[in-house]
């Protein structure tokens, strides 16, 4: 069973650039530690303080291996510390979703 960790962030809208740098750093760290980064997403229109991150795993055991690797990763620890010091993340919620087979990572078949 493939799983996706869906992270909803409430961010300080005045520190959007700081959150963007934080997300970009995860773009290097997460794959190195064993997670499949689906992406981070910043607010564009509508609410200006909600962002998302999606990370895929084969199963919960893969997630536990990822978490152990993340704790050992100096860049990962530094990124968490940056967020803690600058407080650009106001709230974080995690949900676990089961991937529906055959629906993830499908390329577009017709381009407008």
DRENNUTI-990678 format. One record per atom (N, C-alpha, C): residue number from 1; atom name; x, y, z. Coordinates in Angstrom, 1 decimal. Layout:
BEGIN
{node NUM; 'CA'; {X; Y; Z}},
...
END
This chain:
BEGIN
{node 1; 'N'; {0.9; -1.2; 0.0}},
{node 1; 'CA'; {0.0; 0.0; 0.0}},
{node 1; 'C'; {0.9; 1.2; 0.0}},
{node 2; 'N'; {0.7; 2.1; -0.9}},
{node 2; 'CA'; {1.4; 3.4; -1.0}},
{node 2; 'C'; {0.6; 4.4; -0.2}},
{node 3; 'N'; {1.4; 5.3; 0.6}},
{node 3; 'CA'; {0.8; 6.3; 1.4}},
{node 3; 'C'; {1.4; 7.6; 1.1}},
{node 4; 'N'; {0.5; 8.7; 1.3}},
{node 4; 'CA'; {1.0; 10.0; 1.2}},
{node 4; 'C'; {0.8; 10.8; 2.5}},
{node 5; 'N'; {1.8; 11.4; 2.9}},
{node 5; 'CA'; {1.7; 12.3; 4.1}},
{node 5; 'C'; {1.3; 13.7; 3.5}},
{node 6; 'N'; {0.2; 14.2; 3.9}},
{node 6; 'CA'; {-0.3; 15.5; 3.5}},
{node 6; 'C'; {-0.1; 16.4; 4.6}},
{node 7; 'N'; {0.7; 17.4; 4.5}},
{node 7; 'CA'; {1.0; 18.4; 5.5}},
{node 7; 'C'; {0.4; 19.7; 5.1}},
{node 8; 'N'; {-0.4; 20.2; 6.0}},
{node 8; 'CA'; {-1.1; 21.5; 5.8}},
{node 8; 'C'; {-0.4; 22.5; 6.8}},
{node 9; 'N'; {0.2; 23.6; 6.3}},
{node 9; 'CA'; {0.8; 24.6; 7.1}},
{node 9; 'C'; {0.0; 25.9; 7.1}},
{node 10; 'N'; {-0.1; 26.4; 8.3}},
{node 10; 'CA'; {-0.5; 27.8; 8.3}},
{node 10; 'C'; {0.8; 28.6; 8.5}},
{node 11; 'N'; {1.0; 29.5; 7.6}},
{node 11; 'CA'; {2.3; 30.3; 7.6}},
{node 11; 'C'; {2.0; 31.7; 7.9}},
{node 12; 'N'; {3.1; 32.4; 8.3}},
{node 12; 'CA'; {3.0; 33.9; 8.4}},
{node 12; 'C'; {3.1; 34.4; 7.0}},
{node 13; 'N'; {2.0; 35.1; 6.5}},
{node 13; 'CA'; {2.0; 35.6; 5.1}},
{node 13; 'C'; {3.1; 36.6; 4.9}},
{node 14; 'N'; {3.6; 37.3; 5.9}},
{node 14; 'CA'; {4.7; 38.2; 5.8}},
{node 14; 'C'; {6.0; 37.6; 5.7}},
{node 15; 'N'; {6.1; 36.3; 5.9}},
{node 15; 'CA'; {7.4; 35.5; 5.8}},
{node 15; 'C'; {7.3; 34.4; 4.7}},
{node 16; 'N'; {6.5; 34.7; 3.7}},
{node 16; 'CA'; {6.3; 33.7; 2.6}},
{node 16; 'C'; {7.6; 33.3; 2.0}},
{node 17; 'N'; {8.5; 34.3; 1.7}},
{node 17; 'CA'; {9.8; 33.9; 1.1}},
{node 17; 'C'; {10.6; 33.0; 2.0}},
{node 18; 'N'; {10.5; 33.2; 3.4}},
{node 18; 'CA'; {11.2; 32.3; 4.3}},
{node 18; 'C'; {10.7; 30.8; 4.2}},
{node 19; 'N'; {9.3; 30.7; 4.1}},
{node 19; 'CA'; {8.7; 29.4; 3.9}},
{node 19; 'C'; {9.1; 28.8; 2.6}},
{node 20; 'N'; {9.2; 29.6; 1.6}},
{node 20; 'CA'; {9.6; 29.1; 0.3}},
{node 20; 'C'; {11.0; 28.5; 0.3}},
{node 21; 'N'; {11.9; 29.2; 1.0}},
{node 21; 'CA'; {13.3; 28.7; 1.1}},
{node 21; 'C'; {13.3; 27.4; 1.9}},
{node 22; 'N'; {12.5; 27.3; 3.0}},
{node 22; 'CA'; {12.4; 26.1; 3.8}},
{node 22; 'C'; {11.9; 25.0; 2.9}},
{node 23; 'N'; {10.9; 25.2; 2.1}},
{node 23; 'CA'; {10.3; 24.1; 1.2}},
{node 23; 'C'; {11.4; 23.7; 0.2}},
{node 24; 'N'; {12.1; 24.7; -0.4}},
{node 24; 'CA'; {13.1; 24.4; -1.4}},
{node 24; 'C'; {14.2; 23.5; -0.8}},
{node 25; 'N'; {14.6; 23.8; 0.5}},
{node 25; 'CA'; {15.6; 22.9; 1.1}},
{node 25; 'C'; {15.1; 21.5; 1.3}},
{node 26; 'N'; {13.8; 21.3; 1.6}},
{node 26; 'CA'; {13.2; 19.9; 1.7}},
{node 26; 'C'; {13.3; 19.2; 0.3}},
{node 27; 'N'; {13.3; 20.0; -0.7}},
{node 27; 'CA'; {13.4; 19.4; -2.1}},
{node 27; 'C'; {14.7; 18.6; -2.3}},
{node 28; 'N'; {15.7; 19.0; -1.5}},
{node 28; 'CA'; {17.0; 18.2; -1.6}},
{node 28; 'C'; {17.1; 17.2; -0.5}},
{node 29; 'N'; {16.5; 17.5; 0.7}},
{node 29; 'CA'; {16.7; 16.7; 1.9}},
{node 29; 'C'; {15.8; 15.4; 1.9}},
{node 30; 'N'; {14.5; 15.6; 1.6}},
{node 30; 'CA'; {13.5; 14.5; 1.6}},
{node 30; 'C'; {13.9; 13.4; 0.7}},
{node 31; 'N'; {14.2; 13.6; -0.6}},
{node 31; 'CA'; {14.6; 12.4; -1.4}},
{node 31; 'C'; {15.9; 11.7; -0.9}},
{node 32; 'N'; {16.8; 12.5; -0.4}},
{node 32; 'CA'; {18.1; 11.9; 0.2}},
{node 32; 'C'; {17.8; 11.0; 1.4}},
{node 33; 'N'; {16.7; 11.3; 2.1}},
{node 33; 'CA'; {16.4; 10.6; 3.3}},
{node 33; 'C'; {15.4; 9.4; 3.1}},
{node 34; 'N'; {15.0; 9.3; 1.8}},
{node 34; 'CA'; {14.1; 8.2; 1.5}},
{node 34; 'C'; {12.7; 8.5; 1.2}},
{node 35; 'N'; {12.2; 9.7; 1.3}},
{node 35; 'CA'; {10.9; 10.1; 1.0}},
{node 35; 'C'; {10.7; 10.4; -0.5}},
{node 36; 'N'; {9.5; 10.2; -1.1}},
{node 36; 'CA'; {9.2; 10.6; -2.4}},
{node 36; 'C'; {8.5; 11.9; -2.4}},
{node 37; 'N'; {9.2; 13.0; -2.6}},
{node 37; 'CA'; {8.6; 14.3; -2.5}},
{node 37; 'C'; {7.7; 14.5; -3.7}},
{node 38; 'N'; {6.4; 14.7; -3.4}},
{node 38; 'CA'; {5.5; 15.0; -4.5}},
{node 38; 'C'; {5.5; 16.5; -4.7}},
{node 39; 'N'; {5.6; 17.3; -3.7}},
{node 39; 'CA'; {5.8; 18.7; -3.8}},
{node 39; 'C'; {5.4; 19.5; -2.6}},
{node 40; 'N'; {5.9; 20.8; -2.6}},
{node 40; 'CA'; {5.4; 21.8; -1.7}},
{node 40; 'C'; {4.6; 22.8; -2.5}},
{node 41; 'N'; {3.6; 23.4; -1.9}},
{node 41; 'CA'; {2.8; 24.4; -2.6}},
{node 41; 'C'; {2.5; 25.6; -1.8}},
{node 42; 'N'; {2.7; 26.8; -2.4}},
{node 42; 'CA'; {2.5; 28.0; -1.7}},
{node 42; 'C'; {1.2; 28.6; -2.1}},
{node 43; 'N'; {0.6; 29.5; -1.2}},
{node 43; 'CA'; {-0.7; 30.1; -1.6}},
{node 43; 'C'; {-0.4; 31.0; -2.8}},
{node 44; 'N'; {-1.4; 31.1; -3.7}},
{node 44; 'CA'; {-1.3; 31.9; -4.9}},
{node 44; 'C'; {-2.5; 32.9; -5.0}},
{node 45; 'N'; {-3.7; 32.4; -4.9}},
{node 45; 'CA'; {-4.9; 33.2; -4.8}},
{node 45; 'C'; {-5.7; 32.7; -3.7}},
{node 46; 'N'; {-6.6; 33.6; -3.2}},
{node 46; 'CA'; {-7.4; 33.2; -2.1}},
{node 46; 'C'; {-6.7; 33.4; -0.8}},
{node 47; 'N'; {-6.7; 32.4; 0.1}},
{node 47; 'CA'; {-6.0; 32.5; 1.4}},
{node 47; 'C'; {-4.5; 32.7; 1.2}},
{node 48; 'N'; {-4.0; 33.6; 1.9}},
{node 48; 'CA'; {-2.5; 33.9; 1.8}},
{node 48; 'C'; {-1.7; 33.3; 2.9}},
{node 49; 'N'; {-2.3; 32.4; 3.7}},
{node 49; 'CA'; {-1.5; 31.9; 4.8}},
{node 49; 'C'; {-1.5; 30.3; 4.9}},
{node 50; 'N'; {-2.0; 29.7; 3.9}},
{node 50; 'CA'; {-2.0; 28.2; 3.9}},
{node 50; 'C'; {-1.1; 27.6; 2.8}},
{node 51; 'N'; {-0.2; 26.7; 3.2}},
{node 51; 'CA'; {0.7; 26.1; 2.2}},
{node 51; 'C'; {0.6; 24.6; 2.5}},
{node 52; 'N'; {1.0; 23.8; 1.5}},
{node 52; 'CA'; {1.0; 22.3; 1.6}},
{node 52; 'C'; {2.3; 21.7; 1.2}},
{node 53; 'N'; {2.5; 20.5; 1.8}},
{node 53; 'CA'; {3.6; 19.6; 1.4}},
{node 53; 'C'; {3.1; 18.2; 1.3}},
{node 54; 'N'; {3.5; 17.5; 0.3}},
{node 54; 'CA'; {3.0; 16.1; 0.1}},
{node 54; 'C'; {4.3; 15.2; -0.1}},
{node 55; 'N'; {4.3; 14.2; 0.7}},
{node 55; 'CA'; {5.5; 13.3; 0.6}},
{node 55; 'C'; {4.9; 11.8; 0.6}},
{node 56; 'N'; {5.4; 11.0; -0.4}},
{node 56; 'CA'; {5.0; 9.7; -0.5}},
{node 56; 'C'; {5.9; 8.6; 0.1}},
{node 57; 'N'; {5.3; 7.5; 0.5}},
{node 57; 'CA'; {6.1; 6.4; 1.1}},
{node 57; 'C'; {5.4; 5.1; 0.6}},
{node 58; 'N'; {6.3; 4.0; 0.5}},
{node 58; 'CA'; {5.7; 2.7; 0.2}},
{node 58; 'C'; {4.7; 2.2; 1.2}},
{node 59; 'N'; {5.1; 2.5; 2.5}},
{node 59; 'CA'; {4.3; 2.0; 3.6}},
{node 59; 'C'; {4.8; 2.7; 4.9}},
{node 60; 'N'; {4.2; 2.4; 6.0}},
{node 60; 'CA'; {4.6; 3.0; 7.3}},
{node 60; 'C'; {6.0; 2.7; 7.7}},
{node 61; 'N'; {6.5; 1.5; 7.3}},
{node 61; 'CA'; {7.9; 1.1; 7.7}},
{node 61; 'C'; {8.8; 2.0; 6.9}},
{node 62; 'N'; {8.5; 2.3; 5.7}},
{node 62; 'CA'; {9.4; 3.2; 4.9}},
{node 62; 'C'; {9.4; 4.6; 5.5}},
{node 63; 'N'; {8.3; 5.0; 6.0}},
{node 63; 'CA'; {8.2; 6.3; 6.7}},
{node 63; 'C'; {9.1; 6.3; 7.9}},
{node 64; 'N'; {9.0; 5.2; 8.7}},
{node 64; 'CA'; {9.8; 5.2; 9.9}},
{node 64; 'C'; {11.3; 5.2; 9.6}},
{node 65; 'N'; {11.7; 4.5; 8.5}},
{node 65; 'CA'; {13.1; 4.6; 8.1}},
{node 65; 'C'; {13.5; 6.0; 7.7}},
{node 66; 'N'; {12.6; 6.7; 7.0}},
{node 66; 'CA'; {12.8; 8.1; 6.6}},
{node 66; 'C'; {13.0; 9.0; 7.8}},
{node 67; 'N'; {12.1; 8.8; 8.8}},
{node 67; 'CA'; {12.2; 9.7; 10.0}},
{node 67; 'C'; {13.5; 9.5; 10.7}},
{node 68; 'N'; {14.0; 8.2; 10.7}},
{node 68; 'CA'; {15.3; 8.0; 11.4}},
{node 68; 'C'; {16.4; 8.6; 10.6}},
{node 69; 'N'; {16.4; 8.5; 9.2}},
{node 69; 'CA'; {17.4; 9.2; 8.4}},
{node 69; 'C'; {17.3; 10.7; 8.5}},
{node 70; 'N'; {16.1; 11.2; 8.6}},
{node 70; 'CA'; {15.9; 12.7; 8.8}},
{node 70; 'C'; {16.6; 13.2; 10.1}},
{node 71; 'N'; {16.4; 12.4; 11.2}},
{node 71; 'CA'; {17.0; 12.8; 12.4}},
{node 71; 'C'; {18.5; 12.8; 12.4}},
{node 72; 'N'; {19.1; 12.0; 11.5}},
{node 72; 'CA'; {20.6; 12.0; 11.4}},
{node 72; 'C'; {21.1; 13.0; 10.4}},
{node 73; 'N'; {20.2; 13.6; 9.6}},
{node 73; 'CA'; {20.6; 14.5; 8.5}},
{node 73; 'C'; {20.9; 15.9; 9.0}},
{node 74; 'N'; {22.1; 16.4; 8.9}},
{node 74; 'CA'; {22.4; 17.7; 9.4}},
{node 74; 'C'; {21.7; 18.8; 8.7}},
{node 75; 'N'; {21.4; 18.7; 7.4}},
{node 75; 'CA'; {20.6; 19.7; 6.7}},
{node 75; 'C'; {19.2; 19.7; 7.2}},
{node 76; 'N'; {18.6; 18.5; 7.4}},
{node 76; 'CA'; {17.3; 18.4; 7.9}},
{node 76; 'C'; {17.1; 19.1; 9.3}},
{node 77; 'N'; {18.0; 18.7; 10.2}},
{node 77; 'CA'; {18.0; 19.4; 11.5}},
{node 77; 'C'; {18.1; 20.9; 11.4}},
{node 78; 'N'; {19.0; 21.4; 10.5}},
{node 78; 'CA'; {19.2; 22.8; 10.4}},
{node 78; 'C'; {17.9; 23.5; 9.8}},
{node 79; 'N'; {17.2; 22.8; 8.9}},
{node 79; 'CA'; {16.0; 23.3; 8.3}},
{node 79; 'C'; {14.9; 23.4; 9.4}},
{node 80; 'N'; {14.7; 22.4; 10.2}},
{node 80; 'CA'; {13.8; 22.5; 11.3}},
{node 80; 'C'; {14.1; 23.6; 12.2}},
{node 81; 'N'; {15.4; 23.8; 12.5}},
{node 81; 'CA'; {15.8; 24.8; 13.4}},
{node 81; 'C'; {15.6; 26.2; 12.9}},
{node 82; 'N'; {15.8; 26.4; 11.6}},
{node 82; 'CA'; {15.5; 27.7; 10.9}},
{node 82; 'C'; {14.0; 28.0; 11.1}},
{node 83; 'N'; {13.1; 27.1; 10.9}},
{node 83; 'CA'; {11.7; 27.3; 11.0}},
{node 83; 'C'; {11.3; 27.7; 12.5}},
{node 84; 'N'; {12.0; 27.0; 13.4}},
{node 84; 'CA'; {11.7; 27.2; 14.8}},
{node 84; 'C'; {12.2; 28.6; 15.2}},
{node 85; 'N'; {13.4; 29.0; 14.8}},
{node 85; 'CA'; {13.9; 30.3; 15.1}},
{node 85; 'C'; {13.1; 31.5; 14.6}},
{node 86; 'N'; {12.7; 31.3; 13.3}},
{node 86; 'CA'; {12.1; 32.5; 12.6}},
{node 86; 'C'; {10.6; 32.4; 12.7}},
{node 87; 'N'; {10.0; 31.3; 13.1}},
{node 87; 'CA'; {8.6; 31.2; 13.4}},
{node 87; 'C'; {7.7; 31.6; 12.2}},
{node 88; 'N'; {8.1; 31.2; 11.0}},
{node 88; 'CA'; {7.2; 31.4; 9.8}},
{node 88; 'C'; {6.2; 30.4; 9.7}},
{node 89; 'N'; {6.2; 29.3; 10.4}},
{node 89; 'CA'; {5.2; 28.3; 10.4}},
{node 89; 'C'; {4.4; 28.5; 11.7}},
{node 90; 'N'; {3.1; 28.8; 11.6}},
{node 90; 'CA'; {2.3; 29.1; 12.7}},
{node 90; 'C'; {1.6; 27.8; 13.3}},
{node 91; 'N'; {1.3; 26.9; 12.3}},
{node 91; 'CA'; {0.6; 25.7; 12.7}},
{node 91; 'C'; {0.9; 24.7; 11.6}},
{node 92; 'N'; {0.9; 23.4; 12.0}},
{node 92; 'CA'; {1.2; 22.3; 11.0}},
{node 92; 'C'; {0.3; 21.1; 11.4}},
{node 93; 'N'; {-0.4; 20.6; 10.4}},
{node 93; 'CA'; {-1.3; 19.5; 10.5}},
{node 93; 'C'; {-0.9; 18.4; 9.5}},
{node 94; 'N'; {-0.9; 17.1; 10.0}},
{node 94; 'CA'; {-0.5; 16.0; 9.1}},
{node 94; 'C'; {-1.7; 15.1; 9.0}},
{node 95; 'N'; {-2.0; 14.7; 7.8}},
{node 95; 'CA'; {-2.9; 13.6; 7.5}},
{node 95; 'C'; {-2.3; 12.5; 6.6}},
{node 96; 'N'; {-2.7; 11.3; 6.9}},
{node 96; 'CA'; {-2.2; 10.2; 6.1}},
{node 96; 'C'; {-3.2; 9.7; 5.1}},
{node 97; 'N'; {-2.9; 9.6; 3.9}},
{node 97; 'CA'; {-3.8; 9.2; 2.8}},
{node 97; 'C'; {-3.3; 8.0; 2.1}},
{node 98; 'N'; {-4.2; 7.1; 1.8}},
{node 98; 'CA'; {-3.9; 5.9; 1.0}},
{node 98; 'C'; {-4.0; 6.3; -0.5}},
{node 99; 'N'; {-2.9; 6.0; -1.2}},
{node 99; 'CA'; {-3.0; 6.3; -2.6}},
{node 99; 'C'; {-4.0; 5.4; -3.4}},
{node 100; 'N'; {-4.7; 5.9; -4.3}},
{node 100; 'CA'; {-5.6; 5.1; -5.1}},
{node 100; 'C'; {-4.8; 4.6; -6.3}},
{node 101; 'N'; {-4.7; 3.3; -6.4}},
{node 101; 'CA'; {-3.8; 2.7; -7.4}},
{node 101; 'C'; {-4.2; 3.2; -8.8}},
{node 102; 'N'; {-3.2; 3.5; -9.6}},
{node 102; 'CA'; {-3.4; 4.0; -11.0}},
{node 102; 'C'; {-3.7; 5.4; -11.2}},
{node 103; 'N'; {-3.7; 6.2; -10.1}},
{node 103; 'CA'; {-4.1; 7.6; -10.2}},
{node 103; 'C'; {-2.9; 8.6; -9.9}},
{node 104; 'N'; {-1.8; 8.1; -9.4}},
{node 104; 'CA'; {-0.7; 9.0; -9.0}},
{node 104; 'C'; {0.4; 9.0; -10.1}},
{node 105; 'N'; {0.9; 10.2; -10.4}},
{node 105; 'CA'; {2.1; 10.3; -11.3}},
{node 105; 'C'; {1.7; 10.0; -12.7}},
{node 106; 'N'; {0.5; 10.2; -13.1}},
{node 106; 'CA'; {0.0; 10.0; -14.5}},
{node 106; 'C'; {0.3; 11.2; -15.3}},
{node 107; 'N'; {1.0; 11.0; -16.4}},
{node 107; 'CA'; {1.3; 12.2; -17.3}},
{node 107; 'C'; {0.0; 12.6; -18.1}},
{node 108; 'N'; {0.0; 13.9; -18.5}},
{node 108; 'CA'; {-1.1; 14.4; -19.3}},
{node 108; 'C'; {-1.0; 13.7; -20.7}},
{node 109; 'N'; {-2.2; 13.4; -21.2}},
{node 109; 'CA'; {-2.2; 12.7; -22.5}},
{node 109; 'C'; {-2.6; 13.7; -23.6}},
{node 110; 'N'; {-3.2; 14.8; -23.3}},
{node 110; 'CA'; {-3.5; 15.8; -24.2}},
{node 110; 'C'; {-3.1; 17.2; -23.7}},
{node 111; 'N'; {-2.3; 17.9; -24.4}},
{node 111; 'CA'; {-1.9; 19.2; -23.9}},
{node 111; 'C'; {-2.7; 20.3; -24.6}},
{node 112; 'N'; {-3.3; 21.2; -23.8}},
{node 112; 'CA'; {-4.1; 22.3; -24.4}},
{node 112; 'C'; {-3.3; 23.2; -25.2}},
END
